[in-house]
């Protein structure tokens, strides 16, 4: 465990400029990147009712130009520096951020400062962007989870501004004028409400000087008094039932919590972790592991003014009563009896690891420091962590009894249109007033596990900073990464055989079932053991590979390696557990039909790669999963482990020699058999359209064209093509979003697999504009085929991809993923030496050649989820 007195903001320097702007800088020369976060203390809480949603509108207009930078220039200049930029609007703040290689810091800061101080707020641009935001609002309306959670706020609060649909309604958004947005901008965006947080590869004095130069001419302003209506405390049970064109149900239960600086905030955070964080939590054990729900979690959300404690579950509509009863039972138990010390230790270990992961990247640190300063000051971070580590079992029960009150509970159920169920206040009151007692004891017990003894290792090779040790049946790949005390660890194998349509999802079922027990450990024990090490067991499977992973505290590498080895080699595959996992997987596949991005893309992939492994959904199909058996699972696992080699990847704070010795002890006796594991090449896409019509606010459309495979030399040109097309300032963004306001989300992506690839375009728009969206998408893609991109577009895209190849290496998890990709799917670890070089070699002619070859409209396949009026 990391010590409670840990200083999470160590090395951060703070200065306040004469105009009141606060500057935070943490210099980190070991980082490959720098983050600049501009945190404005103005969000949804600061909006009077007649300006509901205007903070988010202003966030969009931030990128629409200044007197010296026309529309598109802000994004394009940032891309040319190798950086990515974006923004987010929350209840109490709006944050703008850019992350890029350190040598671009001063220019990126100058761009961000210009946008913040001199936004043009052009009337015509505002009108076009409001149409885009309305499309974003429609997309949100098509997300049952988002609707259910924000409706819970309306159920729990009568007066406070958290009760409102925060993005704004279509009539209100359509009615905003330039004077409205400019008035909000002038009054809220003043230096005294702004924090600029810089973290990464910069000199601290240089950074302070650059920020002072960028903002010294910005005059101080008082800012308005922004107190909104307060919310009196009340005790009342409330419920609401929503309906829509969905296949699954959402259940969200909640109570009013406390704001972030309240003394009970830390105990409520720990209570949420005991209840719903990780596979070893009480709610997971009682409802997810037993198959009552597909997913479940507990959360204490505590912005500056109010708080919400919520429990959210995804489930089948017929499980609503059982889920409600199960949640009430677990809440009731913690209201009556404290958690065990073992449960508390598990929760605190996971929370500690979460804090470490949040502060691993420069963006995470810069955002966290700014948020702490906005709440009060940087000392808040250390105080919050110390308070969390000091929470006792008795305090958990105290806050559960005080806040999770049966007479103050609220609930929202989002159900399919044709489901007769209803969530009522009477149901909630009855469930939480007299919950059924739990069968059995607490979920967690005091368990420990020893790692295998370390083994002295022989010669190893080193490539691009990665040490590689070859053993009989396993390749060990490790990299030392200083910083936070974590190790990202995973064990992976190349897949031997693909699933057929009739057995779609078999591989996923096998891998997921392995997490439900191995050797002497059942599912609950296995989950508990991993979480006591600081991480949860994760399963992953793709068309070409599968594996298991965990990110744990660095001192726990040896036992984590032993656990992963056991999960890989000795899964129990008990009949009951396999059937429960199959039911959950079927629920997830059914729910995926409600995802307006994932589902149309999957429809298009099935149309494009019909009969090939890339056309078979890895997670399975509603018609294939019910027929899968435990015997098939056992056979799949046996066959996959009988051929090929195992790859173990570890990146973290331990030394490379120590990691290799510990991993050799855990995996050294694995054996492998040589085999030809190269899958057959994927066929070119055929022109086919798969369409579903739903009662949705938007029509979502994915087009799939053939594309280069992972090892194809053209893959880098394809990624340059996708970068020119997509993102802020990209051609598709400019033509379909900026000029025509067709969509909030529009993109082109290069999808690369071992045996084939695709170029995937996506757009979601109003149903009445589907034809226009398709036609304009094809027009823009055809432009790439007819003429080369210009030199500026090429340079900008190449610089962006080269810069991001460095920026993405901030975390151990990202490094591990890059190593695995190069080793299993790429041409080897040499790819890691200079990942920017292949992009810098791409020419304009290369991009046009790739576009001309692949973006042939006669070869496209489409997946369409067509919206219809509700």
C-alpha positions in Angstrom: 0.0 0.0 0.0 1.2 3.5 -0.8 1.7 5.4 2.5 -1.2 7.7 3.6 1.2 10.6 3.9 2.1 10.4 0.2 2.5 13.8 -1.4 0.6 13.4 -4.7 1.4 17.0 -5.8 5.1 16.9 -5.0 7.1 19.2 -7.2 4.2 21.4 -8.3 5.0 25.1 -8.2 2.2 27.7 -8.0 2.2 31.4 -8.9 -0.6 34.0 -9.3 -0.3 36.6 -12.1 -1.1 40.3 -11.3 -4.4 39.9 -13.1 -5.5 37.0 -10.8 -4.8 34.1 -13.1 -3.3 31.1 -11.3 -0.5 29.1 -12.8 0.6 25.6 -11.7 3.7 23.9 -13.1 5.3 20.5 -12.5 8.4 19.9 -14.5 9.1 16.2 -15.5 12.0 15.8 -17.9 11.4 12.0 -18.0 8.0 12.5 -19.6 7.7 12.2 -23.4 5.1 14.9 -23.5 3.7 18.1 -21.9 0.1 18.9 -21.1 -1.4 22.3 -20.9 -4.8 22.4 -19.1 -6.8 25.6 -19.0 -9.4 25.2 -16.3 -12.1 27.8 -16.2 -14.4 27.8 -13.2 -17.5 28.1 -15.2 -19.8 25.2 -16.0 -23.4 24.1 -15.9 -23.8 25.2 -12.2 -23.0 28.8 -13.4 -25.9 29.0 -15.9 -29.2 30.6 -15.0 -32.1 28.7 -16.4 -32.5 30.9 -19.5 -28.9 30.0 -20.5 -29.1 26.3 -19.8 -26.4 24.5 -21.8 -24.5 27.7 -22.8 -21.2 26.7 -21.1 -21.0 23.8 -23.6 -21.9 26.0 -26.5 -19.0 28.3 -25.6 -16.7 25.3 -25.3 -17.5 24.5 -28.9 -17.0 28.1 -30.0 -13.5 28.1 -28.4 -12.3 26.2 -31.4 -14.1 28.4 -34.0 -11.4 31.0 -34.4 -10.0 34.4 -33.3 -9.3 37.6 -35.2 -5.9 36.2 -36.1 -6.9 32.6 -36.5 -9.8 31.7 -38.8 -12.0 28.7 -38.4 -10.0 25.5 -38.4 -6.6 27.1 -37.8 -6.5 26.4 -34.0 -6.9 22.7 -34.6 -4.6 22.6 -37.6 -1.8 24.5 -35.9 -2.0 22.2 -32.9 -1.9 19.1 -35.1 1.1 20.4 -36.9 2.9 20.5 -33.5 2.1 16.8 -33.0 -0.5 17.5 -30.4 -4.1 16.7 -29.7 -6.6 19.1 -28.2 -10.1 18.9 -26.9 -12.3 20.2 -24.2 -15.0 19.1 -21.7 -17.7 20.9 -19.8 -18.6 19.8 -16.4 -21.0 21.0 -13.7 -18.5 23.4 -12.1 -15.8 23.9 -14.7 -14.9 23.9 -18.4 -11.4 22.5 -19.3 -9.4 23.0 -22.4 -6.4 20.8 -22.9 -3.6 20.1 -25.3 -1.0 17.3 -25.0 2.0 17.3 -27.3 5.8 16.8 -27.4 7.7 19.2 -25.2 9.3 21.2 -27.9 5.9 22.5 -29.0 4.9 23.8 -25.6 5.3 27.6 -26.1 3.5 27.6 -29.4 0.6 25.4 -28.1 0.3 27.7 -25.1 0.2 30.8 -27.4 -2.6 29.1 -29.4 -4.6 28.2 -26.4 -4.2 31.6 -24.8 -5.3 33.3 -28.0 -8.5 31.2 -28.2 -9.3 31.8 -24.5 -8.9 35.6 -24.6 -10.0 36.4 -28.1 -12.8 34.1 -29.3 -14.5 35.6 -32.3 -18.0 34.2 -31.7 -19.0 34.8 -35.3 -22.8 34.8 -35.7 -22.8 32.6 -38.8 -20.4 30.1 -37.2 -22.5 30.1 -34.0 -25.6 29.3 -36.1 -23.9 26.4 -37.8 -22.3 25.1 -34.5 -25.6 25.2 -32.7 -27.0 22.7 -35.3 -24.0 20.5 -34.5 -24.7 20.7 -30.8 -28.3 19.8 -31.4 -27.0 16.6 -33.2 -24.8 16.0 -30.1 -27.9 16.4 -27.9 -29.8 13.9 -30.1 -26.9 11.4 -29.8 -27.1 11.7 -26.1 -30.8 11.1 -26.1 -30.0 7.8 -27.9 -27.8 6.8 -24.9 -30.0 5.1 -22.3 -27.3 5.2 -19.6 -26.8 9.0 -20.0 -30.5 9.7 -20.0 -31.1 7.5 -16.9 -28.3 9.1 -14.9 -29.2 12.7 -15.6 -32.9 11.8 -14.9 -31.8 10.6 -11.5 -30.5 14.1 -10.8 -33.9 15.5 -11.7 -35.5 13.0 -9.4 -33.3 13.8 -6.4 -33.2 17.6 -6.7 -36.0 20.1 -7.1 -34.1 23.4 -7.2 -30.4 23.0 -7.6 -29.0 23.3 -11.1 -27.8 19.7 -11.2 -31.4 18.7 -11.8 -31.4 20.0 -15.4 -30.6 18.2 -18.7 -27.2 19.7 -18.8 -26.5 19.8 -22.5 -29.6 21.9 -23.1 -32.8 21.2 -24.9 -33.2 21.7 -28.7 -35.5 24.7 -28.5 -33.3 26.5 -26.0 -30.1 25.7 -28.0 -31.7 26.8 -31.3 -32.6 30.2 -29.6 -29.2 31.2 -28.4 -27.9 34.4 -30.0 -24.4 35.8 -30.3 -25.2 38.3 -27.6 -26.1 35.5 -25.2 -22.9 33.6 -25.8 -20.8 36.8 -25.7 -22.4 37.9 -22.5 -21.7 34.6 -20.8 -18.1 34.7 -22.2 -17.3 38.2 -21.0 -18.7 37.6 -17.5 -17.4 34.1 -16.8 -14.1 34.0 -18.6 -12.0 36.4 -16.5 -8.5 35.7 -15.2 -9.5 35.2 -11.6 -11.6 32.2 -12.6 -8.8 30.6 -14.7 -6.1 28.1 -13.7 -3.4 27.2 -16.2 -1.8 23.9 -15.3 1.4 22.7 -17.1 2.9 19.3 -16.5 5.7 17.5 -18.4 8.9 18.0 -20.3 9.3 21.8 -19.7 11.5 23.9 -17.5 9.5 25.4 -14.7 10.8 29.0 -14.9 10.4 28.9 -18.7 6.9 27.7 -18.4 5.9 30.4 -15.8 7.5 33.0 -18.1 5.6 31.8 -21.1 2.3 31.8 -19.3 2.9 35.3 -18.0 3.7 36.5 -21.5 0.7 34.9 -23.0 -1.8 36.4 -20.4 -0.2 39.6 -19.2 -2.4 41.8 -21.4 -5.6 40.1 -20.2 -7.3 42.6 -17.9 -8.6 41.5 -14.5 -12.3 41.3 -14.1 -14.5 40.7 -11.0 -16.8 38.1 -12.5 -20.4 37.8 -11.5 -21.9 36.4 -8.3 -22.9 33.0 -9.6 -24.7 31.3 -6.6 -27.6 29.3 -7.9 -30.6 28.1 -5.9 -29.8 26.0 -2.9 -31.5 22.7 -2.2 -33.1 22.1 1.2 -32.6 18.6 2.6 -35.6 16.4 2.4 -36.7 12.8 3.0 -38.9 11.5 0.2 -38.9 8.4 -2.0 -39.2 9.1 -5.7 -39.1 7.0 -8.8 -39.4 7.5 -12.5 -39.8 5.1 -15.4 -38.6 5.9 -18.9 -39.2 4.0 -22.1 -37.5 3.8 -25.5 -36.4 1.6 -28.4 -33.9 -0.4 -26.4 -33.3 -4.1 -25.9 -32.0 -4.0 -22.4 -32.9 -2.1 -19.2 -31.0 0.5 -17.2 -31.6 0.8 -13.4 -30.1 3.7 -11.5 -30.7 4.0 -7.7 -29.4 7.1 -5.9 -29.3 9.3 -2.8 -28.1 12.8 -2.2 -24.4 12.8 -1.1 -22.0 15.5 -0.1 -19.7 17.9 -2.0 -16.0 17.2 -2.3 -14.8 19.1 0.8 -17.3 17.6 3.2 -15.8 15.4 5.9 -18.0 12.5 4.9 -16.9 12.6 1.3 -14.0 10.2 1.9 -16.1 7.6 3.8 -18.7 7.7 1.0 -16.0 7.1 -1.6 -14.8 4.0 0.4 -18.4 2.9 0.8 -18.9 3.0 -3.0 -15.7 1.0 -3.4 -16.8 -1.7 -0.9 -20.2 -1.9 -2.6 -19.4 -1.7 -6.3 -15.7 -1.4 -7.3 -14.2 -4.4 -8.9 -15.0 -8.1 -9.2 -14.6 -8.6 -5.4 -17.2 -6.0 -4.5 -20.4 -6.9 -2.8 -22.7 -5.8 -5.7 -20.6 -7.6 -8.3 -20.6 -10.9 -6.2 -24.3 -10.7 -5.5 -25.7 -9.6 -8.9 -23.1 -9.7 -11.7 -21.5 -13.0 -10.8 -24.9 -14.6 -10.3 -26.1 -13.4 -13.7 -28.9 -11.1 -12.4 -27.3 -8.1 -14.1 -24.8 -7.6 -16.9 -22.9 -4.9 -15.2 -23.1 -3.0 -11.9 -21.2 -0.3 -10.0 -21.5 2.2 -7.2 -20.3 5.8 -7.3 -20.0 8.8 -5.1 -20.0 11.8 -7.4 -19.0 15.0 -5.5 -18.6 18.2 -7.4 -18.2 21.5 -5.6 -21.7 22.2 -4.4 -23.7 18.9 -4.0 -23.1 15.2 -4.2 -24.9 12.1 -5.6 -24.4 8.5 -4.4 -25.6 6.2 -7.1 -25.8 2.5 -8.0 -26.2 1.7 -11.7 -26.9 -1.6 -13.4 -27.5 -2.9 -16.9 -29.9 -5.8 -16.9 -32.7 -7.7 -18.7 -36.1 -6.1 -18.2 -37.4 -9.2 -16.5 -34.7 -8.9 -13.8 -35.7 -5.5 -12.5 -37.3 -6.8 -9.3 -34.5 -9.2 -8.5 -31.9 -6.5 -9.1 -33.7 -4.0 -6.9 -34.0 -6.6 -4.2 -30.3 -7.5 -4.4 -29.2 -3.9 -4.3 -31.4 -3.3 -1.3 -30.0 -6.3 0.5 -26.3 -5.2 0.1 -27.1 -1.6 1.1 -29.1 -2.9 4.1 -26.2 -5.1 5.2 -23.8 -2.2 5.2 -26.3 0.0 7.0 -26.4 -2.5 9.8 -23.0 -4.1 10.0 -19.5 -2.8 9.2 -17.5 -4.3 6.4 -14.7 -6.6 7.4 -11.2 -5.3 7.6 -10.3 -7.5 4.7 -13.0 -5.9 2.6 -11.8 -2.4 3.6 -8.2 -3.3 2.7 -9.2 -4.5 -0.7 -11.2 -1.3 -1.4 -8.4 0.9 -0.3 -5.8 -0.9 -2.3 -7.9 -0.5 -5.5 -8.5 3.1 -4.7 -4.8 3.7 -4.2 -4.0 2.1 -7.5 -6.7 4.3 -9.2 -5.0 7.4 -7.8 -1.7 6.3 -9.1 -3.1 5.6 -12.6 -4.8 8.9 -12.7 -1.6 10.7 -12.0 0.6 8.6 -14.3 0.0 10.7 -17.5 0.9 14.4 -17.8 -2.7 15.1 -18.8 -4.0 13.3 -15.7 -1.7 15.2 -13.4 -2.4 18.6 -15.0 -6.1 18.1 -14.8 -6.1 16.7 -11.2 -3.9 19.6 -10.0 -6.1 22.2 -11.6 -9.3 20.6 -10.2 -7.8 20.6 -6.7 -6.7 24.2 -6.9 -10.2 25.1 -8.1 -11.8 23.4 -5.1 -9.4 25.1 -2.6 -5.7 24.4 -3.1 -3.2 21.6 -4.0 -3.1 20.3 -0.4 -6.6 19.0 -1.0 -5.1 16.0 -2.8 -3.0 14.8 0.1 -5.8 15.5 2.6 -8.3 13.6 0.5 -6.0 10.6 0.2 -5.1 10.5 3.8 -8.7 10.8 4.9 -9.6 7.9 2.6 -6.8 5.7 4.0 -8.0 6.5 7.5 -11.6 5.4 7.0 -12.6 2.7 9.4 -15.2 0.0 9.1 -17.4 1.8 11.6 -17.3 5.0 9.5 -18.5 3.1 6.4 -21.5 1.9 8.2 -22.1 5.3 9.7 -22.3 7.0 6.4 -24.3 4.2 4.9 -26.9 4.5 7.6 -27.0 8.3 7.4 -27.1 8.8 3.6 -28.4 5.6 2.1 -31.7 6.2 3.8 -34.7 4.1 2.8 -36.9 7.2 3.1 -34.7 9.4 0.8 -33.9 7.0 -2.1 -34.6 7.8 -5.7 -34.7 5.6 -8.7 -34.9 5.6 -12.5 -35.6 2.6 -14.7 -35.2 2.9 -18.5 -37.2 0.1 -20.1 -38.0 -1.2 -23.6 -41.2 0.3 -25.1 -43.1 -3.0 -25.0 -42.1 -3.9 -21.4 -45.0 -3.7 -19.0 -42.8 -3.1 -15.9 -42.7 0.0 -13.8 -40.5 1.3 -11.1 -42.6 3.0 -8.4 -41.8 4.9 -5.2 -43.7 2.1 -3.3 -41.4 -0.5 -4.7 -38.3 1.5 -3.7 -39.6 2.2 -0.2 -40.6 -1.5 0.3 -37.2 -2.8 -1.0 -35.0 -0.5 1.1 -37.2 -0.4 4.2 -37.2 -4.2 4.7 -34.4 -5.7 2.6 -34.0 -9.5 2.6 -31.0 -10.7 4.6 -28.0 -11.8 2.6 -27.4 -15.5 2.2 -23.8 -16.1 3.3 -21.1 -13.9 4.7 -19.1 -11.0 3.4 -17.7 -11.2 -0.1 -14.1 -10.8 0.9 -11.9 -12.8 3.3 -8.3 -12.4 4.4 -6.3 -14.1 1.7 -2.7 -14.0 0.6 -0.8 -15.6 -2.2 2.9 -16.1 -2.7 4.6 -15.7 -6.0 6.8 -18.4 -7.6 10.5 -18.0 -6.6 12.6 -15.9 -8.9 14.8 -17.7 -11.4 18.3 -16.6 -12.4 18.2 -15.7 -16.1 20.7 -16.1 -18.9 21.4 -13.9 -21.8 18.7 -11.5 -23.1 18.4 -9.2 -26.0 17.4 -5.5 -25.8 15.6 -3.6 -28.6 14.3 -0.1 -28.3 14.5 -0.2 -24.5 12.6 -3.5 -24.3 14.4 -6.5 -22.8 13.4 -9.9 -24.4 14.1 -13.2 -22.9 13.3 -16.4 -24.9 12.4 -19.5 -22.9 11.2 -22.9 -24.2 7.5 -21.9 -24.7 7.3 -18.3 -23.7 8.7 -14.9 -24.7 9.2 -12.4 -21.9 9.1 -8.7 -22.9 9.8 -6.2 -20.1 10.5 -2.5 -19.9 11.4 -0.4 -16.9 9.2 2.7 -16.5 9.9 5.1 -13.6 7.2 7.1 -12.0 4.2 5.8 -10.2 4.6 2.5 -8.4 2.7 0.3 -10.8 3.4 -2.6 -13.1 1.2 -3.4 -16.1 1.4 -7.2 -16.7 -0.3 -9.4 -19.3 -0.1 -12.9 -20.7 -1.2 -13.3 -24.4 -1.4 -15.8 -27.2 -2.0 -15.6 -30.9 -5.3 -17.3 -31.8 -5.1 -20.6 -33.7 -8.5 -20.9 -35.2 -11.3 -18.4 -35.7 -14.9 -18.7 -34.6 -17.4 -19.6 -37.2 -20.7 -17.8 -37.5 -22.4 -20.8 -35.8 -20.0 -20.6 -32.9 -19.5 -16.8 -32.8 -18.4 -15.8 -29.3 -16.9 -19.2 -28.3 -13.4 -17.7 -27.8 -14.7 -14.8 -25.8 -16.8 -17.2 -23.6 -13.8 -19.3 -23.0 -11.5 -16.4 -22.0 -14.2 -14.8 -19.8 -15.1 -18.1 -18.1 -11.4 -18.6 -17.2 -11.8 -15.6 -14.9 -14.6 -17.4 -13.0 -12.2 -19.7 -11.3 -8.8 -21.4 -11.7 -7.1 -24.2 -9.9 -8.1 -24.0 -6.2 -9.6 -20.5 -6.5 -13.3 -19.9 -7.2 -14.4 -16.7 -8.9 -14.8 -14.7 -5.7 -11.4 -15.7 -4.3 -9.7 -15.1 -7.6 -11.2 -11.6 -7.9 -10.3 -10.8 -4.2 -6.7 -12.0 -4.7 -6.1 -9.7 -7.7 -7.7 -6.7 -6.1 -5.6 -7.1 -3.0 -2.6 -6.7 -5.3 -3.9 -3.3 -6.6 -5.6 -4.3 -9.8 -8.4 -6.3 -11.2 -8.1 -9.3 -13.6 -9.0 -8.2 -17.1 -9.8 -10.5 -20.0 -9.2 -9.5 -23.7 -9.8 -11.2 -27.0 -9.7 -10.0 -30.6 -9.9 -11.8 -33.9 -6.1 -12.5 -33.9 -5.2 -12.9 -30.2 -6.4 -13.3 -26.6 -5.0 -12.9 -23.1 -5.3 -11.8 -19.5 -3.9 -8.8 -17.8 -3.7 -6.8 -14.6 -2.1 -3.5 -13.5 -0.9 -4.0 -9.9 1.2 -2.2 -7.4 4.9 -2.8 -8.2 5.7 -4.8 -5.1 3.0 -7.3 -6.0 4.4 -8.5 -9.4 5.4 -12.0 -8.3 1.9 -13.0 -6.9 0.2 -11.3 -9.8 2.3 -13.3 -12.3 1.5 -16.6 -10.5 -2.2 -15.8 -10.6 -2.1 -14.9 -14.3 -0.2 -18.1 -15.1 -2.9 -20.1 -13.3 -5.8 -18.4 -15.0 -4.1 -19.1 -18.4 -3.2 -22.7 -17.8 -5.7 -24.1 -15.1 -9.1 -22.6 -15.5 -11.8 -24.6 -13.8 -14.6 -24.1 -16.3 -17.3 -25.3 -13.9 -20.6 -25.9 -15.7 -22.6 -23.4 -13.7 -20.0 -20.7 -14.1 -19.7 -21.2 -17.9 -23.5 -21.0 -18.2 -23.7 -17.9 -16.1 -21.0 -16.2 -18.1 -22.7 -17.2 -21.3 -25.9 -15.6 -20.1 -24.1 -12.4 -19.2 -22.3 -12.4 -22.6 -25.6 -12.8 -24.4 -27.0 -9.9 -22.5 -24.0 -7.7 -23.5 -24.4 -8.7 -27.1 -28.0 -7.9 -27.0 -27.3 -4.5 -25.4 -24.7 -3.7 -28.1 -27.6 -3.3 -30.5 -28.5 -0.1 -28.6 -25.0 1.4 -29.2 -25.3 3.8 -32.1 -21.6 3.6 -32.9 -20.7 0.0 -32.2 -23.7 -1.6 -33.8 -23.6 0.1 -37.3 -19.9 -0.6 -37.5 -20.5 -4.3 -36.6 -23.2 -4.5 -39.2 -20.8 -3.1 -41.8 -18.0 -5.5 -40.8 -20.3 -8.5 -41.2 -21.3 -7.2 -44.6 -17.7 -6.6 -45.7 -16.0 -9.7 -44.3 -18.8 -12.2 -44.7 -17.4 -15.7 -44.2 -14.1 -14.6 -42.8 -13.0 -14.3 -39.2 -13.1 -10.5 -39.3 -16.8 -10.7 -40.2 -17.6 -12.8 -37.1 -18.3 -10.6 -34.1 -15.8 -11.6 -31.4 -18.4 -11.3 -28.6 -20.8 -13.5 -30.5 -24.4 -13.2 -31.9 -27.7 -13.6 -30.2 -28.4 -16.7 -32.3 -25.0 -18.3 -31.7 -24.4 -17.9 -28.0 -27.3 -19.9 -26.6 -26.0 -23.1 -28.2 -22.4 -22.9 -26.9 -21.5 -25.6 -24.3 -19.0 -26.2 -21.6 -17.5 -29.0 -23.6 -16.9 -26.6 -26.5 -15.2 -24.2 -24.1 -12.9 -26.9 -22.8 -12.0 -28.0 -26.3 -11.3 -24.4 -27.5 -8.9 -23.8 -24.5 -7.1 -27.1 -25.0 -6.6 -26.6 -28.8 -5.5 -23.0 -28.4 -2.8 -23.8 -25.8 -1.6 -26.9 -27.7 0.0 -24.8 -30.4 2.1 -21.7 -30.6 3.9 -19.7 -27.9 2.9 -17.5 -25.0 4.0 -13.9 -24.7 4.3 -12.2 -21.3 4.6 -8.4 -21.2 5.4 -6.3 -18.2 6.1 -2.6 -17.9 6.6 -0.7 -14.7 8.6 0.7 -11.8 10.6 -2.5 -11.1 14.0 -3.1 -12.7 14.1 -5.1 -15.9 16.3 -7.8 -14.3 13.9 -8.2 -11.4 10.9 -8.4 -13.6 12.5 -11.0 -15.9 13.6 -13.2 -12.9 10.2 -13.1 -11.4 8.4 -13.8 -14.6 10.8 -16.6 -15.5 9.9 -18.2 -12.2 6.2 -18.0 -12.9 6.1 -18.9 -16.6 9.4 -20.7 -17.2 8.0 -24.2 -17.3 5.5 -23.4 -20.1 6.1 -25.3 -23.3 5.1 -24.3 -26.8 4.8 -26.1 -30.1 5.7 -24.5 -33.4 2.9 -24.1 -35.8 1.7 -22.0 -38.7 -0.5 -19.4 -37.0 -0.9 -17.0 -39.9 -4.6 -16.7 -40.7 -5.7 -16.7 -44.3 -6.0 -13.3 -45.9 -9.2 -11.4 -45.7 -11.2 -11.1 -48.9 -11.9 -7.6 -50.3 -15.1 -6.0 -49.2 -18.2 -6.5 -51.3 -20.9 -3.9 -51.9 -23.6 -4.8 -49.4 -25.8 -2.8 -47.1 -27.3 -4.0 -43.8 -30.0 -1.8 -42.4 -32.0 -1.8 -39.2 -34.7 0.8 -38.4 -35.1 1.9 -34.8 -36.9 4.6 -32.9 -33.8 6.7 -32.5 -33.2 10.4 -32.7 -30.4 9.9 -35.3 -29.4 7.7 -38.2 -25.9 6.2 -37.7 -24.1 5.0 -40.8 -20.7 3.1 -41.2 -19.1 2.5 -44.5 -16.3 0.0 -44.9 -13.8 -0.1 -47.7 -10.9 -2.5 -48.0 -7.7 -1.4 -46.4 -4.1 -2.4 -45.7 -3.3 -5.1 -43.1 -1.2 -4.6 -40.0 2.1 -5.6 -41.7 1.3 -3.9 -45.1 3.9 -1.2 -45.8 0.9 1.0 -46.9 -0.6 1.0 -43.4 1.3 4.3 -42.5 0.0 6.1 -45.6 -3.5 4.9 -44.7 -3.2 6.3 -41.2 -2.0 9.6 -42.7 -5.1 9.6 -44.9 -7.3 9.0 -41.9 -5.6 11.8 -40.0 -6.1 14.3 -42.9 -9.8 13.3 -43.0 -10.7 13.1 -39.3 -10.5 15.1 -36.1 -10.7 18.8 -35.5 -9.7 20.6 -38.7 -9.9 17.4 -40.8 -11.5 17.4 -44.2 -14.6 15.4 -43.1 -14.9 17.5 -40.0 -14.8 20.7 -42.0 -17.0 19.6 -44.9 -19.7 17.6 -43.1 -19.7 19.1 -39.6 -18.4 22.7 -39.9 -19.9 23.7 -43.2 -23.1 21.6 -43.3 -23.7 20.9 -39.6 -24.6 17.3 -40.6 -23.2 15.6 -37.5 -21.4 15.9 -34.2 -19.3 12.8 -34.9 -17.8 12.1 -38.3 -14.6 10.2 -39.0 -12.4 8.0 -41.2 -10.4 5.3 -39.5 -7.7 2.8 -40.6 -8.7 -0.6 -39.1 -5.7 -2.9 -39.3 -5.6 -6.6 -38.4 -3.1 -9.4 -39.0 -4.6 -10.8 -42.2 -6.5 -7.8 -43.5 -7.7 -4.3 -43.0 -10.4 -1.8 -43.7 -11.0 1.9 -44.0 -14.0 2.7 -41.9 -16.0 6.0 -42.2 -18.8 6.9 -39.7 -21.4 9.6 -39.4 -24.5 10.0 -37.2 -27.1 12.6 -38.4 -30.7 13.4 -38.3 -32.8 10.8 -40.1 -34.1 13.3 -42.7 -30.5 14.1 -43.7 -29.3 10.5 -44.2 -29.1 10.7 -48.0 -27.3 14.0 -47.9 -24.8 12.7 -45.4 -24.0 9.6 -47.5 -23.6 11.6 -50.7 -21.4 14.2 -49.1 -19.3 11.5 -47.4 -18.7 9.8 -50.7 -17.9 13.2 -52.4 -15.2 13.9 -49.8 -13.7 10.4 -50.0 -13.7 10.6 -53.8 -11.6 13.8 -53.5 -8.8 11.8 -52.0 -8.9 9.5 -55.0 -8.8 12.2 -57.6 -6.1 14.5 -56.3 -3.2 14.5 -53.9 -3.5 16.1 -50.5 -1.6 19.4 -50.3 1.8 19.8 -48.7 0.4 21.5 -45.6 -2.1 18.7 -45.0 0.6 16.1 -45.3 3.0 17.9 -43.0 0.3 18.5 -40.4 -0.9 14.9 -40.4 2.7 13.5 -40.3 3.7 15.8 -37.5 0.6 14.8 -35.6 1.2 11.0 -36.0 4.9 11.4 -35.2 4.1 13.5 -32.1 1.5 11.1 -30.9 3.8 8.2 -31.3 5.8 9.8 -28.5 2.9 11.2 -26.5 1.1 7.9 -26.2 4.1 6.4 -24.3 3.2 8.1 -21.0 1.7 5.1 -19.2 2.9 1.6 -18.5 -0.4 0.3 -20.0 0.2 2.2 -23.3 3.8 0.9 -23.5 2.7 -2.7 -22.9 0.0 -2.4 -25.6 2.5 -1.0 -28.1 5.0 -3.8 -27.3 2.4 -6.5 -27.6 1.1 -5.1 -30.9 4.6 -5.0 -32.4 5.5 -8.5 -31.2 2.2 -10.4 -32.0 0.9 -8.5 -35.0 3.7 -6.4 -36.3 7.2 -7.1 -37.7 8.9 -7.1 -34.3 10.3 -4.9 -31.6 12.3 -2.9 -34.1 9.1 -1.1 -34.8 9.5 0.6 -31.4 12.9 2.1 -32.1 11.6 5.1 -34.1 7.8 4.8 -34.6 7.7 8.2 -36.2 10.1 7.4 -39.1 7.6 5.4 -41.3 5.1 8.4 -41.1 7.8 10.9 -42.1 8.5 8.7 -45.1 5.0 9.0 -46.4 4.5 11.2 -49.5 1.4 12.9 -51.0 1.5 10.4 -53.9 1.5 7.5 -51.3 -1.7 8.8 -49.7 -3.4 9.3 -53.1 -2.3 5.8 -54.2 -3.8 4.3 -51.1 -7.0 6.3 -51.4 -7.3 5.4 -55.1 -6.8 1.7 -54.4 -9.0 1.3 -51.4 -11.7 4.0 -51.4 -13.5 2.5 -54.4 -17.2 3.1 -53.9 -18.0 -0.1 -55.7 -16.2 -2.0 -53.0 -17.9 -0.4 -50.0 -20.2 -2.2 -47.5 -22.5 -0.3 -45.2 -24.1 -0.8 -41.8 -27.0 1.6 -41.1 -29.1 2.0 -38.0 -31.9 4.2 -39.4 -33.6 6.4 -36.9 -37.3 7.0 -37.0 -39.6 9.4 -35.1 -40.3 8.4 -31.6 
